[in-house]
Amino acid sequence: MAKDAASAILAEGAVRLADVTATPSNAPAALGGGSRYAQGGALYWKGGSGKPTLLAPA
């Protein structure tokens, strides 16, 4: 897959996210999108600005 190719995930039912040990590096803002990840049981979104946003506390 090309580095700048669009990506998508379709999931039905439960999806498990394991905790990351470090905040993920992010795609460049010019590409849009971001990263959704779990840390300490909390759910975060890190967008193109690079700032993590808490979506749901642990």
mmCIF file of the N, C-alpha and C atoms, coordinates in Angstrom:
data_MODEL
# 
_entry.id   MODEL 
# 
loop_
_atom_site.group_PDB 
_atom_site.id 
_atom_site.type_symbol 
_atom_site.label_atom_id 
_atom_site.label_alt_id 
_atom_site.label_comp_id 
_atom_site.label_asym_id 
_atom_site.label_entity_id 
_atom_site.label_seq_id 
_atom_site.pdbx_PDB_ins_code 
_atom_site.Cartn_x 
_atom_site.Cartn_y 
_atom_site.Cartn_z 
_atom_site.occupancy 
_atom_site.B_iso_or_equiv 
_atom_site.pdbx_formal_charge 
_atom_site.auth_seq_id 
_atom_site.auth_comp_id 
_atom_site.auth_asym_id 
_atom_site.auth_atom_id 
_atom_site.pdbx_PDB_model_num 
ATOM 1   N N  . MET A 1 1  ? 0.847   -1.165 0.000  1.00 0.00 ? 1  MET A N  1 
ATOM 2   C CA . MET A 1 1  ? 0.000   0.000  0.000  1.00 0.00 ? 1  MET A CA 1 
ATOM 3   C C  . MET A 1 1  ? 0.903   1.242  0.000  1.00 0.00 ? 1  MET A C  1 
ATOM 4   N N  . ALA A 1 2  ? 0.542   2.220  -0.783 1.00 0.00 ? 2  ALA A N  1 
ATOM 5   C CA . ALA A 1 2  ? 1.314   3.459  -0.855 1.00 0.00 ? 2  ALA A CA 1 
ATOM 6   C C  . ALA A 1 2  ? 1.222   4.217  0.455  1.00 0.00 ? 2  ALA A C  1 
ATOM 7   N N  . LYS A 1 3  ? 2.273   4.917  0.799  1.00 0.00 ? 3  LYS A N  1 
ATOM 8   C CA . LYS A 1 3  ? 2.338   5.657  2.057  1.00 0.00 ? 3  LYS A CA 1 
ATOM 9   C C  . LYS A 1 3  ? 1.192   6.656  2.213  1.00 0.00 ? 3  LYS A C  1 
ATOM 10  N N  . ASP A 1 4  ? 0.734   7.257  1.116  1.00 0.00 ? 4  ASP A N  1 
ATOM 11  C CA . ASP A 1 4  ? -0.326  8.268  1.196  1.00 0.00 ? 4  ASP A CA 1 
ATOM 12  C C  . ASP A 1 4  ? -1.691  7.723  0.776  1.00 0.00 ? 4  ASP A C  1 
ATOM 13  N N  . ALA A 1 5  ? -1.829  6.397  0.686  1.00 0.00 ? 5  ALA A N  1 
ATOM 14  C CA . ALA A 1 5  ? -3.104  5.797  0.280  1.00 0.00 ? 5  ALA A CA 1 
ATOM 15  C C  . ALA A 1 5  ? -4.134  5.913  1.401  1.00 0.00 ? 5  ALA A C  1 
ATOM 16  N N  . ALA A 1 6  ? -5.386  6.080  1.021  1.00 0.00 ? 6  ALA A N  1 
ATOM 17  C CA . ALA A 1 6  ? -6.469  6.111  2.008  1.00 0.00 ? 6  ALA A CA 1 
ATOM 18  C C  . ALA A 1 6  ? -6.604  4.731  2.645  1.00 0.00 ? 6  ALA A C  1 
ATOM 19  N N  . SER A 1 7  ? -7.099  4.700  3.881  1.00 0.00 ? 7  SER A N  1 
ATOM 20  C CA . SER A 1 7  ? -7.306  3.422  4.543  1.00 0.00 ? 7  SER A CA 1 
ATOM 21  C C  . SER A 1 7  ? -8.652  3.429  5.244  1.00 0.00 ? 7  SER A C  1 
ATOM 22  N N  . ALA A 1 8  ? -9.168  2.250  5.501  1.00 0.00 ? 8  ALA A N  1 
ATOM 23  C CA . ALA A 1 8  ? -10.448 2.128  6.186  1.00 0.00 ? 8  ALA A CA 1 
ATOM 24  C C  . ALA A 1 8  ? -10.515 0.781  6.881  1.00 0.00 ? 8  ALA A C  1 
ATOM 25  N N  . ILE A 1 9  ? -11.271 0.743  7.965  1.00 0.00 ? 9  ILE A N  1 
ATOM 26  C CA . ILE A 1 9  ? -11.529 -0.502 8.676  1.00 0.00 ? 9  ILE A CA 1 
ATOM 27  C C  . ILE A 1 9  ? -13.033 -0.589 8.888  1.00 0.00 ? 9  ILE A C  1 
ATOM 28  N N  . LEU A 1 10 ? -13.605 -1.717 8.534  1.00 0.00 ? 10 LEU A N  1 
ATOM 29  C CA . LEU A 1 10 ? -15.008 -1.978 8.797  1.00 0.00 ? 10 LEU A CA 1 
ATOM 30  C C  . LEU A 1 10 ? -15.054 -3.136 9.776  1.00 0.00 ? 10 LEU A C  1 
ATOM 31  N N  . ALA A 1 11 ? -15.648 -2.907 10.938 1.00 0.00 ? 11 ALA A N  1 
ATOM 32  C CA . ALA A 1 11 ? -15.738 -3.956 11.947 1.00 0.00 ? 11 ALA A CA 1 
ATOM 33  C C  . ALA A 1 11 ? -17.166 -4.045 12.450 1.00 0.00 ? 11 ALA A C  1 
ATOM 34  N N  . GLU A 1 12 ? -17.639 -5.244 12.626 1.00 0.00 ? 12 GLU A N  1 
ATOM 35  C CA . GLU A 1 12 ? -18.951 -5.482 13.216 1.00 0.00 ? 12 GLU A CA 1 
ATOM 36  C C  . GLU A 1 12 ? -18.738 -6.250 14.501 1.00 0.00 ? 12 GLU A C  1 
ATOM 37  N N  . GLY A 1 13 ? -19.431 -5.849 15.557 1.00 0.00 ? 13 GLY A N  1 
ATOM 38  C CA . GLY A 1 13 ? -19.250 -6.498 16.849 1.00 0.00 ? 13 GLY A CA 1 
ATOM 39  C C  . GLY A 1 13 ? -18.187 -5.765 17.660 1.00 0.00 ? 13 GLY A C  1 
ATOM 40  N N  . ALA A 1 14 ? -17.625 -6.458 18.608 1.00 0.00 ? 14 ALA A N  1 
ATOM 41  C CA . ALA A 1 14 ? -16.644 -5.854 19.516 1.00 0.00 ? 14 ALA A CA 1 
ATOM 42  C C  . ALA A 1 14 ? -15.286 -5.712 18.833 1.00 0.00 ? 14 ALA A C  1 
ATOM 43  N N  . VAL A 1 15 ? -14.609 -4.622 19.132 1.00 0.00 ? 15 VAL A N  1 
ATOM 44  C CA . VAL A 1 15 ? -13.242 -4.387 18.658 1.00 0.00 ? 15 VAL A CA 1 
ATOM 45  C C  . VAL A 1 15 ? -12.390 -4.112 19.885 1.00 0.00 ? 15 VAL A C  1 
ATOM 46  N N  . ARG A 1 16 ? -11.286 -4.814 20.024 1.00 0.00 ? 16 ARG A N  1 
ATOM 47  C CA . ARG A 1 16 ? -10.396 -4.636 21.168 1.00 0.00 ? 16 ARG A CA 1 
ATOM 48  C C  . ARG A 1 16 ? -9.181  -3.853 20.737 1.00 0.00 ? 16 ARG A C  1 
ATOM 49  N N  . LEU A 1 17 ? -8.866  -2.787 21.502 1.00 0.00 ? 17 LEU A N  1 
ATOM 50  C CA . LEU A 1 17 ? -7.645  -2.026 21.294 1.00 0.00 ? 17 LEU A CA 1 
ATOM 51  C C  . LEU A 1 17 ? -6.738  -2.260 22.496 1.00 0.00 ? 17 LEU A C  1 
ATOM 52  N N  . ALA A 1 18 ? -5.580  -2.818 22.269 1.00 0.00 ? 18 ALA A N  1 
ATOM 53  C CA . ALA A 1 18 ? -4.618  -2.996 23.352 1.00 0.00 ? 18 ALA A CA 1 
ATOM 54  C C  . ALA A 1 18 ? -3.975  -1.650 23.663 1.00 0.00 ? 18 ALA A C  1 
ATOM 55  N N  . ASP A 1 19 ? -3.602  -1.436 24.923 1.00 0.00 ? 19 ASP A N  1 
ATOM 56  C CA . ASP A 1 19 ? -2.906  -0.209 25.299 1.00 0.00 ? 19 ASP A CA 1 
ATOM 57  C C  . ASP A 1 19 ? -1.590  -0.093 24.535 1.00 0.00 ? 19 ASP A C  1 
ATOM 58  N N  . VAL A 1 20 ? -1.265  1.124  24.127 1.00 0.00 ? 20 VAL A N  1 
ATOM 59  C CA . VAL A 1 20 ? 0.048   1.392  23.536 1.00 0.00 ? 20 VAL A CA 1 
ATOM 60  C C  . VAL A 1 20 ? 0.989   1.815  24.656 1.00 0.00 ? 20 VAL A C  1 
ATOM 61  N N  . THR A 1 21 ? 2.266   1.590  24.461 1.00 0.00 ? 21 THR A N  1 
ATOM 62  C CA . THR A 1 21 ? 3.235   2.000  25.473 1.00 0.00 ? 21 THR A CA 1 
ATOM 63  C C  . THR A 1 21 ? 3.647   3.450  25.299 1.00 0.00 ? 21 THR A C  1 
ATOM 64  N N  . ALA A 1 22 ? 3.465   3.990  24.092 1.00 0.00 ? 22 ALA A N  1 
ATOM 65  C CA . ALA A 1 22 ? 3.807   5.387  23.806 1.00 0.00 ? 22 ALA A CA 1 
ATOM 66  C C  . ALA A 1 22 ? 2.793   5.940  22.812 1.00 0.00 ? 22 ALA A C  1 
ATOM 67  N N  . THR A 1 23 ? 2.512   7.230  22.914 1.00 0.00 ? 23 THR A N  1 
ATOM 68  C CA . THR A 1 23 ? 1.607   7.878  21.970 1.00 0.00 ? 23 THR A CA 1 
ATOM 69  C C  . THR A 1 23 ? 2.133   7.663  20.559 1.00 0.00 ? 23 THR A C  1 
ATOM 70  N N  . PRO A 1 24 ? 1.288   7.210  19.627 1.00 0.00 ? 24 PRO A N  1 
ATOM 71  C CA . PRO A 1 24 ? 1.767   6.935  18.275 1.00 0.00 ? 24 PRO A CA 1 
ATOM 72  C C  . PRO A 1 24 ? 2.182   8.207  17.536 1.00 0.00 ? 24 PRO A C  1 
ATOM 73  N N  . SER A 1 25 ? 3.160   8.053  16.648 1.00 0.00 ? 25 SER A N  1 
ATOM 74  C CA . SER A 1 25 ? 3.486   9.170  15.768 1.00 0.00 ? 25 SER A CA 1 
ATOM 75  C C  . SER A 1 25 ? 2.323   9.273  14.789 1.00 0.00 ? 25 SER A C  1 
ATOM 76  N N  . ASN A 1 26 ? 2.161   10.396 14.170 1.00 0.00 ? 26 ASN A N  1 
ATOM 77  C CA . ASN A 1 26 ? 0.957   10.642 13.395 1.00 0.00 ? 26 ASN A CA 1 
ATOM 78  C C  . ASN A 1 26 ? 1.259   10.909 11.937 1.00 0.00 ? 26 ASN A C  1 
ATOM 79  N N  . ALA A 1 27 ? 0.248   10.681 11.106 1.00 0.00 ? 27 ALA A N  1 
ATOM 80  C CA . ALA A 1 27 ? 0.369   11.026 9.693  1.00 0.00 ? 27 ALA A CA 1 
ATOM 81  C C  . ALA A 1 27 ? 0.472   12.538 9.564  1.00 0.00 ? 27 ALA A C  1 
ATOM 82  N N  . PRO A 1 28 ? 1.163   13.033 8.568  1.00 0.00 ? 28 PRO A N  1 
ATOM 83  C CA . PRO A 1 28 ? 1.256   14.479 8.363  1.00 0.00 ? 28 PRO A CA 1 
ATOM 84  C C  . PRO A 1 28 ? -0.132  15.110 8.208  1.00 0.00 ? 28 PRO A C  1 
ATOM 85  N N  . ALA A 1 29 ? -0.303  16.313 8.708  1.00 0.00 ? 29 ALA A N  1 
ATOM 86  C CA . ALA A 1 29 ? -1.592  17.003 8.655  1.00 0.00 ? 29 ALA A CA 1 
ATOM 87  C C  . ALA A 1 29 ? -2.118  17.115 7.223  1.00 0.00 ? 29 ALA A C  1 
ATOM 88  N N  . ALA A 1 30 ? -1.241  17.232 6.263  1.00 0.00 ? 30 ALA A N  1 
ATOM 89  C CA . ALA A 1 30 ? -1.657  17.383 4.863  1.00 0.00 ? 30 ALA A CA 1 
ATOM 90  C C  . ALA A 1 30 ? -2.419  16.158 4.363  1.00 0.00 ? 30 ALA A C  1 
ATOM 91  N N  . LEU A 1 31 ? -2.183  14.998 4.976  1.00 0.00 ? 31 LEU A N  1 
ATOM 92  C CA . LEU A 1 31 ? -2.867  13.780 4.560  1.00 0.00 ? 31 LEU A CA 1 
ATOM 93  C C  . LEU A 1 31 ? -4.207  13.609 5.266  1.00 0.00 ? 31 LEU A C  1 
ATOM 94  N N  . GLY A 1 32 ? -4.459  14.390 6.308  1.00 0.00 ? 32 GLY A N  1 
ATOM 95  C CA . GLY A 1 32 ? -5.707  14.278 7.056  1.00 0.00 ? 32 GLY A CA 1 
ATOM 96  C C  . GLY A 1 32 ? -5.722  13.029 7.918  1.00 0.00 ? 32 GLY A C  1 
ATOM 97  N N  . GLY A 1 33 ? -6.860  12.774 8.542  1.00 0.00 ? 33 GLY A N  1 
ATOM 98  C CA . GLY A 1 33 ? -6.994  11.582 9.371  1.00 0.00 ? 33 GLY A CA 1 
ATOM 99  C C  . GLY A 1 33 ? -6.237  11.694 10.673 1.00 0.00 ? 33 GLY A C  1 
ATOM 100 N N  . GLY A 1 34 ? -5.962  10.578 11.277 1.00 0.00 ? 34 GLY A N  1 
ATOM 101 C CA . GLY A 1 34 ? -5.267  10.554 12.549 1.00 0.00 ? 34 GLY A CA 1 
ATOM 102 C C  . GLY A 1 34 ? -5.177  9.143  13.075 1.00 0.00 ? 34 GLY A C  1 
ATOM 103 N N  . SER A 1 35 ? -4.957  9.033  14.380 1.00 0.00 ? 35 SER A N  1 
ATOM 104 C CA . SER A 1 35 ? -4.794  7.740  15.029 1.00 0.00 ? 35 SER A CA 1 
ATOM 105 C C  . SER A 1 35 ? -5.736  7.633  16.215 1.00 0.00 ? 35 SER A C  1 
ATOM 106 N N  . ARG A 1 36 ? -6.423  6.514  16.329 1.00 0.00 ? 36 ARG A N  1 
ATOM 107 C CA . ARG A 1 36 ? -7.232  6.225  17.516 1.00 0.00 ? 36 ARG A CA 1 
ATOM 108 C C  . ARG A 1 36 ? -6.476  5.151  18.280 1.00 0.00 ? 36 ARG A C  1 
ATOM 109 N N  . TYR A 1 37 ? -6.318  5.344  19.588 1.00 0.00 ? 37 TYR A N  1 
ATOM 110 C CA . TYR A 1 37 ? -5.538  4.402  20.377 1.00 0.00 ? 37 TYR A CA 1 
ATOM 111 C C  . TYR A 1 37 ? -5.994  4.394  21.822 1.00 0.00 ? 37 TYR A C  1 
ATOM 112 N N  . ALA A 1 38 ? -5.603  3.347  22.545 1.00 0.00 ? 38 ALA A N  1 
ATOM 113 C CA . ALA A 1 38 ? -5.904  3.211  23.961 1.00 0.00 ? 38 ALA A CA 1 
ATOM 114 C C  . ALA A 1 38 ? -4.607  3.356  24.745 1.00 0.00 ? 38 ALA A C  1 
ATOM 115 N N  . GLN A 1 39 ? -4.702  4.078  25.859 1.00 0.00 ? 39 GLN A N  1 
ATOM 116 C CA . GLN A 1 39 ? -3.545  4.234  26.744 1.00 0.00 ? 39 GLN A CA 1 
ATOM 117 C C  . GLN A 1 39 ? -4.075  4.275  28.172 1.00 0.00 ? 39 GLN A C  1 
ATOM 118 N N  . GLY A 1 40 ? -3.628  3.347  28.997 1.00 0.00 ? 40 GLY A N  1 
ATOM 119 C CA . GLY A 1 40 ? -4.112  3.270  30.365 1.00 0.00 ? 40 GLY A CA 1 
ATOM 120 C C  . GLY A 1 40 ? -5.600  2.961  30.432 1.00 0.00 ? 40 GLY A C  1 
ATOM 121 N N  . GLY A 1 41 ? -6.127  2.299  29.408 1.00 0.00 ? 41 GLY A N  1 
ATOM 122 C CA . GLY A 1 41 ? -7.540  1.959  29.365 1.00 0.00 ? 41 GLY A CA 1 
ATOM 123 C C  . GLY A 1 41 ? -8.428  3.065  28.823 1.00 0.00 ? 41 GLY A C  1 
ATOM 124 N N  . ALA A 1 42 ? -7.897  4.264  28.623 1.00 0.00 ? 42 ALA A N  1 
ATOM 125 C CA . ALA A 1 42 ? -8.657  5.387  28.070 1.00 0.00 ? 42 ALA A CA 1 
ATOM 126 C C  . ALA A 1 42 ? -8.518  5.392  26.553 1.00 0.00 ? 42 ALA A C  1 
ATOM 127 N N  . LEU A 1 43 ? -9.530  5.934  25.869 1.00 0.00 ? 43 LEU A N  1 
ATOM 128 C CA . LEU A 1 43 ? -9.530  5.989  24.412 1.00 0.00 ? 43 LEU A CA 1 
ATOM 129 C C  . LEU A 1 43 ? -9.186  7.400  23.952 1.00 0.00 ? 43 LEU A C  1 
ATOM 130 N N  . TYR A 1 44 ? -8.226  7.515  23.030 1.00 0.00 ? 44 TYR A N  1 
ATOM 131 C CA . TYR A 1 44 ? -7.747  8.803  22.533 1.00 0.00 ? 44 TYR A CA 1 
ATOM 132 C C  . TYR A 1 44 ? -7.838  8.877  21.017 1.00 0.00 ? 44 TYR A C  1 
ATOM 133 N N  . TRP A 1 45 ? -7.896  10.109 20.512 1.00 0.00 ? 45 TRP A N  1 
ATOM 134 C CA . TRP A 1 45 ? -7.780  10.408 19.088 1.00 0.00 ? 45 TRP A CA 1 
ATOM 135 C C  . TRP A 1 45 ? -6.655  11.423 18.942 1.00 0.00 ? 45 TRP A C  1 
ATOM 136 N N  . LYS A 1 46 ? -5.745  11.184 18.010 1.00 0.00 ? 46 LYS A N  1 
ATOM 137 C CA . LYS A 1 46 ? -4.663  12.119 17.731 1.00 0.00 ? 46 LYS A CA 1 
ATOM 138 C C  . LYS A 1 46 ? -4.784  12.502 16.262 1.00 0.00 ? 46 LYS A C  1 
ATOM 139 N N  . GLY A 1 47 ? -5.241  13.725 16.009 1.00 0.00 ? 47 GLY A N  1 
ATOM 140 C CA . GLY A 1 47 ? -5.456  14.199 14.652 1.00 0.00 ? 47 GLY A CA 1 
ATOM 141 C C  . GLY A 1 47 ? -4.202  14.784 14.033 1.00 0.00 ? 47 GLY A C  1 
ATOM 142 N N  . GLY A 1 48 ? -4.370  15.382 12.873 1.00 0.00 ? 48 GLY A N  1 
ATOM 143 C CA . GLY A 1 48 ? -3.253  15.938 12.125 1.00 0.00 ? 48 GLY A CA 1 
ATOM 144 C C  . GLY A 1 48 ? -2.481  17.013 12.861 1.00 0.00 ? 48 GLY A C  1 
ATOM 145 N N  . SER A 1 49 ? -3.124  17.679 13.838 1.00 0.00 ? 49 SER A N  1 
ATOM 146 C CA . SER A 1 49 ? -2.417  18.714 14.610 1.00 0.00 ? 49 SER A CA 1 
ATOM 147 C C  . SER A 1 49 ? -1.392  18.103 15.558 1.00 0.00 ? 49 SER A C  1 
ATOM 148 N N  . GLY A 1 50 ? -1.547  16.793 15.833 1.00 0.00 ? 50 GLY A N  1 
ATOM 149 C CA . GLY A 1 50 ? -0.633  16.124 16.743 1.00 0.00 ? 50 GLY A CA 1 
ATOM 150 C C  . GLY A 1 50 ? -1.066  16.170 18.194 1.00 0.00 ? 50 GLY A C  1 
ATOM 151 N N  . LYS A 1 51 ? -2.187  16.857 18.491 1.00 0.00 ? 51 LYS A N  1 
ATOM 152 C CA . LYS A 1 51 ? -2.654  16.965 19.865 1.00 0.00 ? 51 LYS A CA 1 
ATOM 153 C C  . LYS A 1 51 ? -3.590  15.806 20.187 1.00 0.00 ? 51 LYS A C  1 
ATOM 154 N N  . PRO A 1 52 ? -3.276  14.981 21.233 1.00 0.00 ? 52 PRO A N  1 
ATOM 155 C CA . PRO A 1 52 ? -4.184  13.910 21.632 1.00 0.00 ? 52 PRO A CA 1 
ATOM 156 C C  . PRO A 1 52 ? -5.454  14.466 22.281 1.00 0.00 ? 52 PRO A C  1 
ATOM 157 N N  . THR A 1 53 ? -6.585  13.873 21.948 1.00 0.00 ? 53 THR A N  1 
ATOM 158 C CA . THR A 1 53 ? -7.875  14.254 22.536 1.00 0.00 ? 53 THR A CA 1 
ATOM 159 C C  . THR A 1 53 ? -8.452  13.040 23.233 1.00 0.00 ? 53 THR A C  1 
ATOM 160 N N  . LEU A 1 54 ? -8.816  13.176 24.498 1.00 0.00 ? 54 LEU A N  1 
ATOM 161 C CA . LEU A 1 54 ? -9.433  12.087 25.251 1.00 0.00 ? 54 LEU A CA 1 
ATOM 162 C C  . LEU A 1 54 ? -10.866 11.916 24.748 1.00 0.00 ? 54 LEU A C  1 
ATOM 163 N N  . LEU A 1 55 ? -11.193 10.732 24.258 1.00 0.00 ? 55 LEU A N  1 
ATOM 164 C CA . LEU A 1 55 ? -12.547 10.418 23.797 1.00 0.00 ? 55 LEU A CA 1 
ATOM 165 C C  . LEU A 1 55 ? -13.379 9.766  24.888 1.00 0.00 ? 55 LEU A C  1 
ATOM 166 N N  . ALA A 1 56 ? -12.747 8.882  25.673 1.00 0.00 ? 56 ALA A N  1 
ATOM 167 C CA . ALA A 1 56 ? -13.454 8.190  26.742 1.00 0.00 ? 56 ALA A CA 1 
ATOM 168 C C  . ALA A 1 56 ? -12.461 7.828  27.843 1.00 0.00 ? 56 ALA A C  1 
ATOM 169 N N  . PRO A 1 57 ? -12.740 8.239  29.078 1.00 0.00 ? 57 PRO A N  1 
ATOM 170 C CA . PRO A 1 57 ? -11.821 7.905  30.170 1.00 0.00 ? 57 PRO A CA 1 
ATOM 171 C C  . PRO A 1 57 ? -11.860 6.422  30.503 1.00 0.00 ? 57 PRO A C  1 
ATOM 172 N N  . ALA A 1 58 ? -10.850 5.967  31.204 1.00 0.00 ? 58 ALA A N  1 
ATOM 173 C CA . ALA A 1 58 ? -10.778 4.554  31.610 1.00 0.00 ? 58 ALA A CA 1 
ATOM 174 C C  . ALA A 1 58 ? -11.817 4.267  32.664 1.00 0.00 ? 58 ALA A C  1 
# 
